[in-house]
Amino acid sequence: MKKIDAADLKQFLQKLPDSSLLMIDVRTPEEYNAEHIDNTHNLPLVDLLTKPKDFTTYKTIVVLAKTKDEALKACKAIALSRTQELYYSFGSIDSYVKSGIRTIKSH
């Protein structure tokens, strides 16, 4: 698993075909619904850790979390599915907005 910061994530997303990528936001549903990166899927960390998922159909997964600890916990759970490329990024949603990554806000 590799760390990717917000600025690098924007460039990374522009190069990668959407069909091979899964972006998982492991924040709570409330945090996710307030604002999230476009084309992400909300899978709260507690659900990820207690309800194993099959991620083998995706070549690349990017985990988005508030903290490094949460990101690493999620990556370890996902790594069990033997995904080829696994990245993690953490920080406030503002860091992604400042990097020019499109987000969706609730109304």
C-alpha positions in Angstrom: 0.0 0.0 0.0 1.2 3.5 -0.9 0.4 6.9 0.5 -0.9 9.5 -2.0 -1.5 13.1 -1.0 -4.3 15.3 -2.3 -2.3 17.0 -5.0 -0.9 13.7 -6.4 -4.3 12.1 -6.2 -5.8 14.6 -8.6 -3.1 13.8 -11.2 -3.4 10.1 -10.5 -7.1 10.2 -11.1 -6.7 12.0 -14.4 -4.5 9.2 -15.7 -6.4 6.1 -14.5 -9.4 4.6 -16.3 -12.5 4.7 -14.1 -13.4 1.1 -14.8 -10.3 -0.3 -13.0 -10.6 2.1 -10.0 -12.6 2.0 -6.8 -12.4 5.0 -4.4 -13.7 4.2 -0.9 -14.4 6.9 1.6 -14.3 5.3 5.1 -15.7 8.3 7.0 -19.1 8.1 8.7 -22.2 8.5 6.5 -22.8 12.0 8.0 -19.4 13.2 7.1 -19.6 11.7 3.7 -23.1 13.2 3.0 -21.9 16.6 4.1 -19.2 16.6 1.3 -17.3 13.9 -0.5 -15.1 13.5 -3.6 -17.1 12.8 -6.7 -17.2 9.1 -7.8 -16.4 7.8 -4.3 -18.3 5.1 -2.4 -19.0 5.4 1.2 -18.0 2.4 3.2 -17.6 3.4 6.8 -14.6 1.9 8.5 -16.7 0.0 11.1 -18.6 -1.7 8.3 -15.4 -2.5 6.4 -13.9 -4.1 9.4 -16.9 -6.1 10.5 -18.4 -7.1 7.1 -15.7 -8.3 4.7 -16.1 -7.4 1.1 -14.7 -8.8 -2.1 -12.5 -6.2 -3.9 -10.8 -8.6 -6.4 -12.6 -7.1 -9.4 -10.7 -3.8 -9.0 -7.2 -3.4 -10.2 -6.7 -0.2 -8.1 -8.3 0.9 -4.9 -7.9 4.3 -3.2 -9.0 4.6 0.4 -9.9 8.1 1.7 -10.0 8.7 5.4 -9.7 11.5 8.0 -6.7 10.1 9.7 -3.7 8.0 8.9 -4.7 5.4 11.4 -8.2 5.0 9.9 -6.7 4.8 6.4 -4.2 2.1 7.4 -6.8 0.0 9.2 -9.0 0.1 6.1 -6.1 -0.8 3.8 -5.2 -3.8 5.9 -8.8 -5.0 5.7 -8.9 -4.5 2.0 -5.4 -6.1 1.4 -6.9 -9.4 2.5 -8.8 -9.5 -0.8 -5.4 -9.4 -2.7 -6.0 -6.2 -4.6 -3.2 -5.4 -7.0 -2.7 -1.7 -6.2 -3.8 -0.1 -3.0 -3.3 3.6 -2.1 -4.4 5.6 0.9 -4.9 9.3 1.4 -6.0 11.1 4.6 -6.9 14.6 5.7 -9.7 17.0 5.7 -12.0 17.3 2.7 -10.7 20.8 2.3 -7.3 19.5 1.3 -8.9 17.8 -1.7 -10.9 20.8 -2.6 -7.8 23.0 -2.5 -6.1 20.5 -4.8 -8.8 20.9 -7.4 -10.5 17.6 -6.9 -14.2 17.8 -7.6 -16.4 17.3 -4.5 -20.2 16.9 -4.0 -21.9 18.9 -1.2 -25.3 18.1 0.3 -27.9 20.7 -0.1 
